[in-house]
């Protein structure tokens, strides 16, 4: 990023929440410089939640069927174009400030077009001060495991792991890589660990 970008920029404060998950909900609050791109924001969301960047993603006003669609643009995307777009907008070329204009504005981030993790993005604040790096401020709830079948699959996993007598209890624990005495803590959220990761990557 050049100096002019930084000097003329603002800082956006977003709350990002995975739709359909409750008890506890899963959300993160982050601050991101306004000159960062949607490609950067994808990486930041992945880091903040604990996703593994295994799958494709998109940003759009309200999800499927809404435009513009901002996503990674390459040959693989063209072969798997769930939005049926002739010309999607390149996430790596589109700055957040081109889309986000006012506090309270909402947008949608979809990760993994199979499991369909739909995240509601709310622009909570536009801070007039420029900043050089993203920061994770707060959050709640453990990120679901990759490839678990979306919201319904995750709810089934949580229900199964609450019952040690369940016939699939051991199978799920094994699949999640949990030790014998280790439990899946759906409330787990380690802000310090996430902040340390952010500093390592963006500091």
C-alpha positions, 0 to 999 in steps of 0.5 A: 500500500502506498503512503497516499492510500494510508494518509487519505483513508479511514478505518472501518469497524465491522461485525461479522456473524455466521448466519443460522448458528445460535446458542452460542452465536459465532461472530467477530468484530474487526477493524480494517483499513478502508484501502484494503481490498475484498481479497484482503478482507476474505483473508482477515475473516478466515483468520478471525474465525479460524477457517482454513481457506480451503474453499472459494468465496464471494461478497455481495449485497444480500448473498445469492441472487444479489449483485454486484458479486465480488470474488476471486477471478481465475480459471477455476472460478470460471469452471465453477460459477454458482452466480452464473456471471459473465464478469464478476468483480475481482476481489483483489482489485476492489477496495473496501471504500468502493463499496462501503459508504455509510455506517449501518451498511450491510453486506454478505460474505459466503464461504464454501459454496457447498456448505454455504457458510453465509456471514452477515457483515455490518459496517458498525463505524467509520473511524476517520483516523487512518490505520495500517493494519487490521485488528480483531477487537472481540468475538464469540463462539467457536468456528465450525469445522471445515466440511461438516455439512453447513449449519445443519451438519454443525448442529448435528455435531454439537448435539452428538458431542453433548451426549457421550452415549450417542452411537456416533460420539466417538466417531465425531471426536475422532473426525475432529481430531479430539483427544480422549479427554478433550471436548469440543467447546462450542463457546471457545473464543481466544481473542489473545491468540487471534490478535497474536496471529493478526500481529504476526501476519499484518504487524 
